[in-house]
Amino acid sequence: MPYYSHGIVDAGTSKSFVYDPGLRSRRNIRITEHGDLNEIYRRTYNDTTLYKPIKGNWYIELDHSI
């Protein structure tokens, strides 16, 4: 069962810390600090929810809603 902790929203983008063991099975797209968002969205088929692994089953969830 996923666990969501405190998150913030800034300019339409929400940032949350997520614990979810099931995310390991998702397609792994490398997300870096200076990555090209257009390229990342293209490779995720325009899915605006991105997960950056932190440690173990913890992730940073970035969701950009238009």
Protein Blocks (a to p, Z undefined) as FASTA:
>chain_A
ZZddddddeehiacdddddfklmmpccddddfkbcfklmmmmnoopabdcddfbhjbccd
ddddZZ
